[in-house]
């Protein structure tokens, strides 16, 4: 069934393209079938399922620090919060942990889930560690070539970015893969200021893989 994702503002990240107020993305399977004002897409596809999101609808983001975040950080299980806290552990705190394979695998899976919660739909790779490559493949996240970005690693791909186009996996275009994210902000400037923690939904190849409360 075709699904229309609608928001207050659509940002395609196509160079030179203007934001679309009341914009929407029609998704057929894992592909973008149409882009434009919601009223036009709804009229063209009256039987489509509609998902409405607050704020901005944009392409999914690319996480350039994925390997670092999955190998040099530990993401605690909620059952460990009382002991370890809920923030990722790095440096000396990571070195103090005993990390058998099962515990490390759990951290990798939780790290990937946190990336999805930040609107990430692609990660920089490839990955030589089979634990990571297997978990990434199962998550459905795209692996895109390219070295990790310089600077401090952050779960937020928008951290330090000056324009949305620099952080997306690919612009939203008809016929392209339906990787998109919705953020509870008013426009691109607000999104860059607030960061990807404002994500309320992540759609990966047409599948809704994260939905905020």
C-alpha positions in Angstrom: 0.0 0.0 0.0 1.2 3.5 -0.8 1.9 5.7 2.2 2.0 9.5 2.3 4.2 11.0 5.0 3.2 14.6 5.6 4.5 17.4 7.7 4.4 21.2 8.2 7.5 21.6 6.0 9.3 19.4 3.5 13.0 19.7 3.0 14.4 17.6 0.2 18.0 18.7 0.5 18.2 18.9 -3.3 20.6 21.7 -4.2 18.6 24.9 -5.0 15.3 23.4 -4.1 13.0 25.5 -1.9 11.2 24.1 1.2 7.7 22.9 0.6 5.2 24.2 3.2 2.7 21.5 4.0 4.8 19.1 2.1 4.6 15.4 1.8 6.4 12.3 0.5 4.5 9.4 -1.1 6.3 6.1 -0.5 5.6 3.0 -2.6 7.4 0.0 -1.0 10.9 1.2 -0.4 10.9 4.0 -3.1 9.8 7.6 -3.2 6.9 7.7 -5.6 6.1 11.5 -5.4 7.0 14.7 -3.6 5.1 17.9 -3.2 2.3 19.6 -1.3 0.2 17.2 0.7 -3.1 18.3 -0.9 -1.8 17.4 -4.4 -0.4 14.0 -3.3 -3.6 13.1 -1.4 -5.8 14.0 -4.3 -3.6 11.9 -6.7 -3.6 8.9 -4.3 -6.9 8.9 -2.4 -6.5 5.3 -1.1 -3.0 5.9 0.4 -2.4 5.5 4.1 -1.4 8.9 5.6 1.1 9.5 8.4 1.3 13.0 9.7 4.3 14.3 11.6 4.9 17.5 13.5 7.5 19.9 12.1 9.9 19.1 9.4 10.2 16.1 7.0 13.6 15.6 5.6 15.9 13.0 4.1 17.5 10.5 6.5 20.8 11.4 8.0 24.3 9.9 7.5 26.3 9.0 10.6 30.0 9.5 9.8 31.2 8.3 13.2 29.5 4.9 13.2 32.6 2.8 13.7 33.8 4.9 16.6 30.4 4.9 18.2 30.1 1.1 18.0 33.7 0.2 18.9 35.0 2.9 21.2 31.8 3.5 23.2 29.5 1.3 25.3 25.8 1.9 25.2 24.3 0.7 28.5 21.3 -1.6 28.7 18.4 0.1 30.6 18.8 -2.6 33.2 22.3 -1.1 33.8 21.2 2.5 34.2 21.2 2.4 38.0 24.9 1.3 38.0 26.3 2.9 34.8 23.9 5.7 33.9 22.2 6.1 30.6 24.9 7.9 28.7 27.4 6.1 26.5 30.7 5.2 28.2 34.0 6.0 26.6 37.7 6.3 27.6 38.6 5.0 31.1 35.0 4.1 32.0 34.8 1.9 28.9 38.2 0.4 29.7 37.0 -0.6 33.2 34.2 -2.7 31.8 34.3 -6.4 31.2 33.0 -6.9 27.7 32.4 -10.5 26.7 31.1 -11.0 23.2 27.4 -11.1 24.2 27.7 -7.8 26.1 29.5 -6.1 23.3 27.0 -7.3 20.7 24.2 -5.9 22.9 26.0 -2.5 23.0 26.3 -2.5 19.2 22.6 -3.2 18.7 21.6 -0.5 21.2 24.0 1.9 19.5 22.3 1.3 16.2 18.9 1.8 17.7 20.1 5.1 19.1 21.2 6.1 15.6 17.8 5.4 14.3 16.3 7.6 17.1 18.4 10.4 15.7 17.1 10.2 12.2 20.0 8.2 10.8 19.4 6.0 7.8 23.0 5.4 6.6 26.3 4.8 8.3 29.9 5.4 7.0 31.6 2.0 6.4 32.6 -0.6 5.5 33.1 -2.4 8.8 35.8 -5.1 9.3 34.4 -6.3 12.6 31.8 -9.1 11.9 29.9 -8.3 15.0 29.2 -4.8 13.7 28.7 -5.7 10.0 26.2 -8.4 11.0 24.3 -6.0 13.3 24.2 -3.2 10.7 23.0 -5.6 8.0 20.1 -6.8 10.3 19.2 -3.2 11.2 18.6 -2.3 7.5 20.8 0.8 7.7 22.6 1.6 4.5 26.4 1.4 4.5 27.9 4.2 2.4 31.6 4.5 1.6 33.7 7.2 3.0 36.1 7.9 5.9 34.8 8.9 9.3 34.5 12.6 9.7 37.1 14.5 11.7 36.2 15.9 15.1 34.5 14.5 18.2 32.0 11.6 17.6 28.4 12.3 18.5 25.2 10.3 18.0 23.8 13.5 16.4 24.8 13.6 12.7 23.9 17.3 12.7 26.4 18.2 15.4 28.7 20.9 13.9 26.9 20.9 10.5 26.0 24.2 8.9 23.5 23.0 6.4 21.2 20.0 6.2 22.5 18.9 2.8 25.9 18.2 4.3 24.5 15.6 6.8 22.0 13.6 4.7 22.6 10.2 3.2 21.0 11.4 -0.1 18.5 14.0 -1.2 14.8 13.0 -1.5 14.0 12.5 -5.2 11.3 10.6 -7.0 12.6 7.1 -7.7 15.1 7.2 -4.9 15.2 5.1 -1.8 12.6 6.1 0.8 14.8 7.0 3.7 13.4 10.0 5.6 13.0 11.4 9.1 10.6 13.8 10.8 11.8 16.3 13.3 9.7 18.4 15.7 11.2 21.8 14.7 9.9 24.6 12.6 12.5 24.9 9.8 16.0 24.0 8.7 17.6 26.7 10.9 15.8 25.4 14.0 16.7 21.8 13.1 20.4 22.7 12.9 20.2 24.6 16.1 18.3 21.9 18.0 19.9 18.8 16.4 18.7 15.4 15.5 17.5 14.7 19.1 14.3 16.4 17.8 13.6 13.3 15.7 10.1 11.9 16.1 10.1 9.3 13.3 12.6 7.5 11.1 11.6 5.7 7.9 14.1 3.3 6.4 13.5 2.0 2.9 9.8 2.8 3.4 9.6 1.1 6.8 8.8 3.0 10.0 11.6 1.9 12.2 11.4 4.6 14.9 8.4 6.5 16.2 8.8 8.9 19.2 6.1 9.1 21.8 
